[in-house]
Amino acid sequence: MNPAIAIAFVFIGCCCNMIFLEYLISAFPTSGNLITFSQFLFISCEGLITTSKFFTVTPKIPLRQYFGMVVYFFLVQVANNAAYMFRVSIPLQMIFRAGSMIPSLMLGVLILKRKYSRAKYLSVALVTAGIAICTITSAQQEVKYVHEDKELSKDPETEAENVFKDLVLWTLGLVMLTVALFLTAGMGILQEKIYGQYGKHPKESLFYNHFLPLPGFVFLASDISHHVSLFNQTTPVSLGLGFSVPQMWLFLAGNILTQYICIRSVFILTTECTALTVTLIVTLRKFVSLILSIFYFNNPFTSLHWIGTILTFIGVMLFTEIVHIPGLMPKKKTE
């Protein structure tokens, strides 16, 4: 595929995926497990046919090596889904997840004993400052939301207690996102070791990382079943010829298909472009998704949010060496 077409599909697929996700989460904030299970099932079925060929292709990486990655991957998804339940807005989640290099650097120093350039530490400081500004600003908005949109008791003590409870729940959502970031960093270290020994096989890894965790969803079966019934009760949409489908199932189908387009397009880019080009495209895609979420869904975003966002993305580009600062970048790689 022409790289320009792959880039176009990255933006179209990933940005449309965010729109469908926000429709789903706006209607049912606790539906993350159903969404994730559906994505895992679809990618597993596709990989079973095209990659594994119904398990007739011997995996290049031994299955036992995948189990550690699978546990990490499954826990990351569960932790991210929990954040939706605690009213953490999708724009804030996007900014928070952009800080993935913070735990990666910390674990790299503590576990792998790596040394990083001053530019890396500066980038982490910028990202940390940006996330902190956005988080504090969002916390203030959360308190304001509770005051304006909830029928609180006229008793000042009861009102303060209700505000405190909502803020604690929202904070728990941020804790779950933080846990997910560290789990992702741990998974990255494990992947690096496995790929260093067996080589990179992204299509195979994509399949087994989605197929092997499927039994884990048994523990979430009641929650998934509950949301299936909720989706069934949503407004039916006519498809013609007397057929109609509940609206949320159409949004879920759109989310699954665009997620697949997004993942496959990024995979194609990794084979057609340099790592730096892929990083730049993915970073720009995240920024476009953030802009769409803010304006398309009228998510609250203040000037302080913008300052935090700009700091975060400058830090990301500095960390990935898209932006260079003379004197801070070593002549030779230190990691």
Helices and strands as residue ranges (DSSP letters): H 3-27, H 32-50, H 63-85, H 90-97, G 98-100, H 101-110, H 118-149, H 156-198, H 202-211, G 214-220, H 221-232, E 236-240, E 243-246, H 247-272, H 275-296, H 303-319
